[in-house]
Amino acid sequence: MLSKRTVNVLKWGRCEAFAAVYPKVPDRVLLNFSPLPSLSSPHRNRSAFPAAQGEHLHQKMSENGALPLRGKVLTVDTMNANVKKVDYAVRGPIVQRAVQIEKELKEGVKKPFEEVIKANIGDAHAMGQRPITFFRQVMALCTYPQLLDDNKFPEDAKNRARRILQSCGGNSIGAYTTSQGIDCVRHDVANYIQRRDGGIPSDPDNIYLTTGASDGIVVRQANANTVLCTLDLYTQSQPVCQVQSRQCIEDVIRFAVKENLFLMADEVYQDNVYAEGCEFHSFKKVLFEMGPEYSSKVELASFHSTSKCYMGECGFRGGYMEVINMDPEVKAQLTKLVSVRLCPPAPGQALMDLVVNSPQPGEPSYQTFIKERTDVLSALAEKAKLTEEILNTVPGISCNPVQGAMYSFPRITLPERAINEAKAKGQAPDMFYCMKLLEETGICLVPGSGFGQREGTYHFRMTILPPTDKLKIMLNKLKEFHQKFTQQYS
């Protein structure tokens, strides 16, 4: 967290340079510069910061040992140590190598495969899923309003676009929105949640539109003597993609009361339920149905996004957060925090509105919308079953049923020689396995070690998003590779 000690702003006319000074720089060398005359001003004083004075400061700082004479100010040693601790396996070294391989293939480098299959991340459109027609029609109308006069667009799409544009500054989706989000969209989100949860009230003032679900909430401990405990949950458990039962959610809520926890529920996969006997339960609905003993106490933030479900619109970065029972003073601080970031992308907010306010029976776009939505979810259910069946035919691979979301998380048995070789190279054994898989087949997966798996077990996570024909090819390649890998290291 930035503080007065660590931040200095150097203002030069209208241009502001922001510099963070890091812990290794002593307080005595922090410099505070007053605003200098604009370079474009005819009244500027060229002697405001004489060269000799600058040289003196440069020399003094070097003598203090805080900064090297000609070195970089921001180095690996001076940067925020927490940044270096970040490890995001979903876009880690394997994905970086996959990008390099794609470039090599374009340059004509020969490989034992013709393309890289990126099965590491839930990016539906990148895997070939077609956008929902209604969504793209409204987005086209919002971004180019002249199309509102075009008869090719259905009236319900035009009505949605007009309503959104009328809520934007200057009737333009290119304008900043309020920090909490476009007012009509927040009302539509609240109405959607209320319908979804069987009439349990939802207040638009508790809705924050976000840059996807990932950007939903930042909570900072109040002071050095305070510890804030949170419990982060997926209704379709990541990465194993098991759908949480109502009983499980009730147990979590009771645990939160007992341990005084703030719950954060990621519900971005609420439409992605495939297994028979499974269904989505929102944390809010379960919480309120458990009665005032729980609904009046438990603090909850729940999230949804345009990126998953049947939409797959990852690039628009649309999402929302609803907060329940949040302390009013904390909520005021949260609102202040999101205000500093101005606003989420307006197109993402507009798309989120279409997700929660989709075509209804009797509207011109309804039949097409329902068919496209059903086709996407049916195909995902089919691919979930296919993935489980094929992987479970491979000796040394065990795959649980894919009940929801859009991934599988098989457990793999690795030979001792492979484990030892991986450790000798300073790699996690399943990282070693996945890197070899990429180099030999072009299949890009995420090693289970990136998710904090149980010690002594090995997994990988893969999406079920590729088209069915490509998914079959990928699974058979994976099967052949695992058999070859096991033989090589046995």
C-alpha positions as CSV (number, residue, x, y, z in Angstrom):
1,M,0.0,0.0,0.0
2,L,1.4,3.4,-1.0
3,S,2.0,5.9,1.8
4,K,3.2,9.5,2.1
5,R,6.7,8.1,2.8
6,T,6.9,6.1,-0.4
7,V,5.2,8.3,-3.0
8,N,6.4,11.5,-4.6
9,V,4.7,13.2,-7.5
10,L,6.9,15.3,-9.8
11,K,4.7,17.8,-11.6
12,W,6.1,19.5,-14.7
13,G,3.3,21.7,-16.1
14,R,0.4,19.4,-17.1
15,C,2.6,16.3,-17.3
16,E,2.8,14.2,-14.1
17,A,5.5,11.6,-13.5
18,F,4.6,9.1,-10.8
19,A,7.6,7.6,-9.0
20,A,7.4,5.0,-6.2
21,V,10.4,4.9,-3.9
22,Y,11.1,1.5,-2.5
23,P,11.9,0.3,1.0
24,K,15.7,0.1,0.3
25,V,15.9,3.8,-0.3
26,P,16.5,5.7,3.0
27,D,14.1,8.4,4.0
28,R,16.9,11.0,3.8
29,V,17.2,10.7,0.0
30,L,13.4,11.2,-0.7
31,L,13.1,14.3,-2.8
32,N,10.0,16.6,-2.9
33,F,9.9,18.8,-6.0
34,S,7.6,21.7,-6.3
35,P,5.6,22.1,-9.5
36,L,7.8,23.6,-12.2
37,P,6.7,26.0,-14.9
38,S,5.2,24.4,-18.0
39,L,7.7,23.8,-20.7
40,S,5.2,25.4,-23.1
41,S,4.8,28.5,-21.0
42,P,6.5,31.7,-22.4
43,H,7.1,32.7,-18.8
44,R,9.0,29.6,-17.8
45,N,12.2,30.0,-15.9
46,R,14.9,27.9,-17.5
47,S,17.0,28.2,-14.3
48,A,14.2,26.7,-12.2
49,F,16.2,23.5,-12.0
50,P,19.8,24.3,-13.0
51,A,21.9,21.6,-14.5
52,A,24.5,22.1,-11.8
53,Q,21.9,21.6,-9.1
54,G,20.7,18.4,-10.8
55,E,24.3,17.1,-11.1
56,H,24.8,17.9,-7.4
57,L,21.7,15.9,-6.4
58,H,22.7,13.0,-8.6
59,Q,26.2,12.9,-7.1
60,K,24.7,13.2,-3.5
61,M,22.3,10.3,-4.0
62,S,25.2,8.2,-5.4
63,E,27.4,9.0,-2.4
64,N,24.5,8.0,-0.1
65,G,24.6,4.7,-1.7
66,A,20.8,4.7,-2.3
67,L,20.9,4.6,-6.1
68,P,23.7,3.6,-8.5
69,L,25.3,6.5,-10.4
70,R,24.1,5.3,-13.8
71,G,21.9,2.4,-12.8
72,K,18.1,1.9,-13.0
73,V,16.0,3.4,-10.2
74,L,13.5,0.5,-10.4
75,T,15.3,-2.8,-10.1
76,V,14.4,-6.3,-9.0
77,D,16.0,-5.4,-5.6
78,T,14.1,-2.2,-5.1
79,M,10.7,-3.2,-6.5
80,N,7.8,-4.3,-4.3
81,A,8.7,-7.8,-2.9
82,N,5.1,-9.0,-3.1
83,V,5.2,-8.6,-6.9
84,K,8.0,-11.2,-7.1
85,K,5.9,-13.6,-5.0
86,V,3.1,-13.7,-7.6
87,D,2.8,-17.0,-9.3
88,Y,-0.1,-17.3,-11.8
89,A,0.3,-20.7,-13.4
90,V,-2.6,-20.2,-15.8
91,R,-0.4,-17.8,-17.7
92,G,2.9,-18.9,-16.4
93,P,6.1,-20.3,-18.0
94,I,4.3,-23.0,-20.0
95,V,2.0,-20.5,-21.6
96,Q,4.9,-18.2,-22.3
97,R,6.7,-21.0,-24.1
98,A,3.5,-21.8,-26.0
99,V,3.5,-18.2,-27.4
100,Q,7.1,-18.7,-28.4
101,I,6.3,-21.9,-30.2
102,E,3.4,-20.2,-32.1
103,K,5.9,-17.6,-33.4
104,E,8.3,-20.4,-34.3
105,L,5.6,-22.2,-36.3
106,K,4.8,-19.0,-38.2
107,E,8.5,-18.6,-39.0
108,G,8.6,-22.1,-40.5
109,V,10.3,-23.9,-37.7
110,K,9.5,-27.6,-38.0
111,K,7.6,-29.2,-35.1
112,P,5.9,-32.6,-34.6
113,F,2.6,-30.7,-34.7
114,E,1.0,-27.9,-36.8
115,E,-0.6,-25.8,-34.1
116,V,-0.6,-25.0,-30.4
117,I,-3.9,-25.9,-28.7
118,K,-4.2,-23.6,-25.7
119,A,-6.3,-25.6,-23.3
120,N,-4.9,-23.7,-20.3
121,I,-7.6,-21.0,-19.9
122,G,-11.4,-20.7,-20.1
123,D,-11.4,-18.5,-23.2
124,A,-14.4,-19.8,-25.1
125,H,-14.2,-17.5,-28.1
126,A,-10.5,-18.1,-28.6
127,M,-11.5,-21.8,-28.9
128,G,-14.0,-21.1,-31.6
129,Q,-17.3,-20.6,-29.8
130,R,-19.5,-18.2,-31.7
131,P,-20.9,-15.1,-30.0
132,I,-24.5,-14.9,-29.0
133,T,-26.2,-13.0,-31.9
134,F,-28.4,-10.7,-29.7
135,F,-25.4,-9.6,-27.6
136,R,-23.3,-8.6,-30.5
137,Q,-26.3,-6.8,-32.2
138,V,-26.8,-4.6,-29.2
139,M,-23.1,-4.0,-28.7
140,A,-22.9,-2.9,-32.4
141,L,-25.8,-0.6,-31.9
142,C,-24.3,0.9,-28.7
143,T,-20.9,1.5,-30.3
144,Y,-22.3,2.8,-33.6
145,P,-25.7,4.4,-32.9
146,Q,-26.3,5.3,-36.5
147,L,-27.2,1.6,-37.0
148,L,-30.4,2.2,-34.9
149,D,-32.0,3.3,-38.2
150,D,-31.0,0.0,-39.9
151,N,-34.0,-2.3,-40.4
152,K,-31.7,-5.4,-40.2
153,F,-31.6,-5.1,-36.4
154,P,-34.6,-6.4,-34.4
155,E,-36.6,-4.0,-32.3
156,D,-35.8,-5.6,-28.9
157,A,-32.0,-5.1,-29.7
158,K,-32.6,-1.5,-30.6
159,N,-34.7,-0.9,-27.4
160,R,-31.9,-2.3,-25.2
161,A,-29.3,-0.2,-26.9
162,R,-31.3,3.0,-26.7
163,R,-31.9,2.4,-22.9
164,I,-28.2,1.9,-22.3
165,L,-27.1,4.9,-24.4
166,Q,-29.7,7.2,-22.6
167,S,-28.0,6.3,-19.3
168,C,-24.5,7.2,-20.6
169,G,-23.0,10.7,-20.7
170,G,-23.7,12.4,-24.0
171,N,-25.6,9.3,-25.0
172,S,-22.2,7.7,-25.8
173,I,-20.7,4.4,-24.6
174,G,-17.4,6.1,-25.0
175,A,-18.0,8.4,-22.0
176,Y,-16.9,7.7,-18.4
177,T,-19.7,6.2,-16.3
178,T,-20.3,6.7,-12.6
179,S,-17.7,4.8,-10.6
180,Q,-20.2,2.2,-9.2
181,G,-21.5,1.6,-12.8
182,I,-24.3,2.7,-15.1
183,D,-27.4,3.2,-13.0
184,C,-29.9,1.3,-15.2
185,V,-27.5,-1.6,-15.5
186,R,-27.1,-1.8,-11.7
187,H,-30.9,-1.8,-11.4
188,D,-31.1,-4.6,-14.0
189,V,-28.5,-6.6,-12.1
190,A,-30.5,-6.2,-8.8
191,N,-33.7,-7.3,-10.6
192,Y,-31.9,-10.3,-12.1
193,I,-30.6,-11.4,-8.7
194,Q,-34.0,-11.0,-7.1
195,R,-35.6,-13.2,-9.8
196,R,-32.9,-15.8,-9.6
197,D,-33.1,-16.0,-5.8
198,G,-36.9,-16.4,-5.7
199,G,-37.8,-12.9,-4.6
200,I,-35.1,-12.2,-2.0
201,P,-34.7,-8.4,-2.3
202,S,-31.6,-7.0,-3.9
203,D,-30.7,-3.3,-3.6
204,P,-29.0,-1.6,-6.6
205,D,-27.0,0.4,-4.1
206,N,-25.3,-2.8,-3.1
207,I,-24.3,-3.6,-6.7
208,Y,-20.9,-2.6,-8.1
209,L,-20.1,-3.1,-11.8
210,T,-16.6,-4.4,-12.2
211,T,-13.9,-5.2,-14.8
212,G,-14.8,-8.9,-14.9
213,A,-15.3,-10.8,-11.7
214,S,-11.6,-10.8,-10.9
215,D,-11.6,-7.0,-10.2
216,G,-14.5,-7.2,-7.8
217,I,-13.2,-6.4,-4.4
218,V,-10.1,-5.2,-2.5
219,V,-10.1,-5.4,1.2
220,R,-7.3,-4.0,3.3
221,Q,-6.7,-4.7,7.0
222,A,-7.6,-1.8,9.1
223,N,-4.4,-1.6,11.1
224,A,-1.4,-3.6,12.2
225,N,-3.3,-5.1,15.0
226,T,-6.3,-6.2,12.9
227,V,-6.6,-9.4,10.9
228,L,-9.4,-9.7,8.4
229,C,-10.3,-13.3,7.6
230,T,-12.0,-14.1,4.3
231,L,-13.1,-17.4,2.7
232,D,-13.1,-17.4,-1.1
233,L,-15.4,-19.9,-2.7
234,Y,-16.5,-21.1,-6.1
235,T,-20.0,-22.6,-6.5
236,Q,-18.4,-24.8,-9.1
237,S,-15.2,-25.6,-7.3
238,Q,-12.0,-24.6,-9.1
239,P,-10.0,-26.3,-10.5
240,V,-11.8,-29.6,-9.9
241,C,-15.1,-28.4,-11.3
242,Q,-17.4,-30.2,-8.7
243,V,-20.7,-28.4,-8.1
244,Q,-21.2,-27.5,-4.5
245,S,-24.3,-29.0,-2.9
246,R,-26.7,-26.9,-0.9
247,Q,-25.6,-28.8,2.2
248,C,-22.0,-27.9,1.5
249,I,-22.9,-24.2,1.2
250,E,-24.9,-24.3,4.4
251,D,-21.9,-25.8,6.2
252,V,-19.7,-23.1,4.9
253,I,-22.1,-20.4,6.1
254,R,-22.2,-22.0,9.6
255,F,-18.4,-22.1,9.6
256,A,-18.2,-18.4,8.6
257,V,-20.4,-17.5,11.6
258,K,-18.4,-19.6,14.0
259,E,-15.0,-18.3,12.8
260,N,-16.2,-14.7,12.1
261,L,-15.3,-14.8,8.4
262,F,-16.2,-12.5,5.4
263,L,-17.4,-14.7,2.6
264,M,-16.5,-14.1,-1.1
265,A,-18.4,-16.3,-3.5
266,D,-17.3,-16.5,-7.2
267,E,-20.5,-17.5,-9.0
268,V,-19.3,-16.9,-12.6
269,Y,-20.2,-20.5,-13.6
270,Q,-23.8,-20.5,-12.5
271,D,-25.1,-21.7,-15.8
272,N,-22.4,-24.3,-16.3
273,V,-23.9,-27.3,-14.5
274,Y,-23.9,-30.6,-16.4
275,A,-24.1,-33.6,-14.1
276,E,-27.4,-35.2,-13.3
277,G,-28.6,-34.3,-9.8
278,C,-26.5,-31.2,-9.6
279,E,-27.8,-27.6,-9.6
280,F,-26.5,-24.1,-8.9
281,H,-27.3,-22.6,-5.5
282,S,-26.4,-19.0,-4.9
283,F,-24.8,-18.3,-1.6
284,K,-27.1,-15.3,-1.0
285,K,-30.3,-17.4,-1.5
286,V,-29.1,-20.2,0.8
287,L,-28.0,-17.6,3.4
288,F,-31.4,-15.9,3.5
289,E,-33.3,-19.2,3.5
290,M,-31.3,-20.3,6.6
291,G,-33.0,-17.5,8.5
292,P,-32.2,-14.2,10.3
293,E,-29.7,-16.0,12.6
294,Y,-27.4,-16.1,9.6
295,S,-28.8,-13.7,7.0
296,S,-28.4,-10.7,9.5
297,K,-24.9,-11.6,10.4
298,V,-22.9,-13.1,7.6
299,E,-21.0,-10.6,5.4
300,L,-20.9,-11.7,1.8
301,A,-19.7,-10.5,-1.5
302,S,-20.8,-12.5,-4.6
303,F,-19.5,-12.1,-8.1
304,H,-20.7,-12.8,-11.7
305,S,-19.1,-12.1,-15.1
306,T,-19.7,-12.0,-18.8
307,S,-16.7,-14.3,-19.4
308,K,-18.0,-17.7,-18.6
309,C,-21.4,-19.6,-18.7
310,Y,-22.8,-19.6,-22.2
311,M,-21.5,-16.1,-23.1
312,G,-17.7,-16.6,-23.1
313,E,-17.2,-12.9,-23.7
314,C,-13.9,-12.7,-21.8
315,G,-12.5,-9.7,-23.7
316,F,-15.3,-7.3,-22.8
317,R,-14.3,-7.6,-19.1
318,G,-17.8,-7.2,-17.8
319,G,-18.9,-8.2,-14.3
320,Y,-20.7,-7.3,-11.1
321,M,-20.3,-7.6,-7.4
322,E,-23.1,-7.6,-4.8
323,V,-22.3,-6.9,-1.2
324,I,-24.5,-8.1,1.7
325,N,-24.2,-6.9,5.4
326,M,-21.1,-4.9,4.7
327,D,-20.3,-2.3,7.4
328,P,-21.5,1.1,6.1
329,E,-18.1,2.7,6.9
330,V,-16.3,-0.1,5.0
331,K,-18.8,0.3,2.1
332,A,-18.0,4.0,2.0
333,Q,-14.3,3.2,1.8
334,L,-15.0,0.6,-1.0
335,T,-16.9,3.2,-3.0
336,K,-14.1,5.6,-2.5
337,L,-11.6,3.0,-3.7
338,V,-13.5,2.2,-6.9
339,S,-13.9,6.0,-7.5
340,V,-10.1,6.3,-7.7
341,R,-10.2,3.8,-10.6
342,L,-12.8,6.0,-12.4
343,C,-15.1,3.3,-13.8
344,P,-15.2,-0.2,-15.4
345,P,-15.2,-0.3,-19.2
346,A,-18.6,0.9,-20.4
347,P,-18.9,-1.7,-23.1
348,G,-18.4,-4.4,-20.5
349,Q,-21.1,-2.9,-18.3
350,A,-23.5,-2.8,-21.3
351,L,-22.8,-6.5,-22.1
352,M,-23.4,-7.4,-18.4
353,D,-26.8,-5.7,-18.8
354,L,-27.6,-8.0,-21.7
355,V,-26.7,-11.1,-19.7
356,V,-29.1,-10.1,-16.8
357,N,-31.7,-8.6,-19.1
358,S,-31.8,-11.1,-22.0
359,P,-34.6,-11.6,-24.6
360,Q,-37.9,-12.7,-23.1
361,P,-40.7,-14.8,-24.6
362,G,-42.6,-12.8,-27.2
363,E,-39.6,-10.6,-28.1
364,P,-38.3,-10.9,-31.7
365,S,-34.8,-12.2,-30.6
366,Y,-36.1,-14.8,-28.1
367,Q,-36.1,-17.9,-30.2
368,T,-32.7,-17.4,-31.7
369,F,-31.2,-16.5,-28.3
370,I,-32.6,-19.6,-26.5
371,K,-31.4,-21.9,-29.3
372,E,-27.9,-20.4,-29.2
373,R,-27.7,-20.5,-25.4
374,T,-29.0,-24.1,-25.3
375,D,-26.6,-25.3,-28.1
376,V,-23.6,-23.9,-26.2
377,L,-24.5,-25.4,-22.9
378,S,-25.5,-28.8,-24.4
379,A,-22.1,-29.0,-26.3
380,L,-20.2,-28.2,-23.1
381,A,-22.1,-31.0,-21.2
382,E,-21.3,-33.4,-24.1
383,K,-17.6,-32.4,-24.0
384,A,-17.5,-32.8,-20.2
385,K,-18.7,-36.4,-20.5
386,L,-16.3,-37.1,-23.4
387,T,-13.3,-35.8,-21.5
388,E,-14.0,-37.9,-18.5
389,E,-14.6,-41.1,-20.5
390,I,-11.5,-40.8,-22.7
391,L,-9.1,-39.8,-19.9
392,N,-10.3,-42.7,-17.7
393,T,-9.2,-45.2,-20.3
394,V,-5.6,-44.2,-19.9
395,P,-3.5,-46.2,-17.3
396,G,-2.0,-43.7,-14.9
397,I,-4.7,-41.0,-15.4
398,S,-7.8,-40.7,-13.2
399,C,-10.5,-38.1,-14.0
400,N,-13.5,-37.3,-11.8
401,P,-16.8,-36.4,-13.4
402,V,-16.8,-32.9,-14.7
403,Q,-19.9,-31.6,-12.9
404,G,-19.7,-28.0,-13.9
405,A,-17.6,-25.0,-15.1
406,M,-15.4,-25.7,-18.1
407,Y,-12.3,-27.7,-17.0
408,S,-11.2,-31.1,-16.0
409,F,-8.5,-31.7,-13.3
410,P,-7.2,-35.3,-13.8
411,R,-4.7,-36.8,-11.4
412,I,-1.7,-38.3,-13.0
413,T,0.7,-41.0,-11.8
414,L,4.3,-40.2,-12.7
415,P,7.3,-42.6,-12.7
416,E,9.9,-42.0,-10.0
417,R,12.6,-41.3,-12.6
418,A,10.5,-38.5,-14.0
419,I,9.9,-37.0,-10.6
420,N,13.6,-37.1,-9.8
421,E,14.6,-35.6,-13.1
422,A,12.1,-32.8,-12.6
423,K,13.4,-32.0,-9.1
424,A,17.0,-32.0,-10.4
425,K,15.9,-29.3,-12.8
426,G,14.2,-27.3,-10.1
427,Q,10.8,-28.0,-11.5
428,A,7.6,-29.4,-10.0
429,P,7.1,-32.8,-11.5
430,D,3.7,-31.9,-13.2
431,M,5.3,-28.8,-14.6
432,F,8.0,-31.0,-16.1
433,Y,5.3,-33.2,-17.5
434,C,3.2,-30.4,-19.0
435,M,6.3,-28.7,-20.6
436,K,7.3,-32.0,-22.3
437,L,3.7,-32.4,-23.4
438,L,3.7,-28.9,-25.0
439,E,7.0,-29.5,-26.8
440,E,6.0,-32.8,-28.2
441,T,2.3,-32.3,-29.0
442,G,1.6,-28.6,-28.9
443,I,-1.0,-29.1,-26.2
444,C,-0.8,-26.3,-23.5
445,L,-2.2,-27.3,-20.1
446,V,-1.8,-25.9,-16.5
447,P,0.2,-28.1,-14.0
448,G,-1.7,-28.9,-10.8
449,S,1.2,-27.5,-8.8
450,G,-0.1,-24.0,-9.7
451,F,-3.2,-24.6,-7.7
452,G,-1.7,-25.8,-4.4
453,Q,-2.5,-29.5,-4.8
454,R,-1.9,-32.0,-2.0
455,E,1.8,-32.8,-1.4
456,G,2.9,-35.9,-3.3
457,T,0.0,-35.8,-5.9
458,Y,0.2,-34.5,-9.4
459,H,-2.5,-33.1,-11.7
460,F,-3.1,-30.9,-14.7
461,R,-6.0,-28.7,-15.6
462,M,-7.4,-28.5,-19.1
463,T,-10.4,-26.8,-20.6
464,I,-13.2,-28.7,-22.3
465,L,-13.8,-25.7,-24.7
466,P,-12.2,-26.8,-28.0
467,P,-14.7,-27.9,-30.7
468,T,-15.7,-31.6,-30.2
469,D,-13.6,-32.9,-33.1
470,K,-10.5,-31.0,-32.0
471,L,-11.1,-32.1,-28.4
472,K,-11.1,-35.7,-29.4
473,I,-7.8,-35.3,-31.3
474,M,-6.3,-33.5,-28.2
475,L,-7.4,-36.2,-25.8
476,N,-6.1,-39.0,-28.0
477,K,-2.7,-37.1,-28.4
478,L,-2.6,-36.7,-24.6
479,K,-3.3,-40.4,-24.2
480,E,-0.5,-41.4,-26.6
481,F,1.9,-38.9,-24.9
482,H,1.2,-40.2,-21.4
483,Q,1.8,-43.8,-22.4
484,K,5.1,-42.8,-24.1
485,F,6.2,-40.7,-21.2
486,T,5.5,-43.5,-18.7
487,Q,7.5,-46.0,-20.8
488,Q,10.4,-43.5,-21.2
489,Y,10.8,-42.9,-17.5
490,S,9.9,-46.4,-16.1
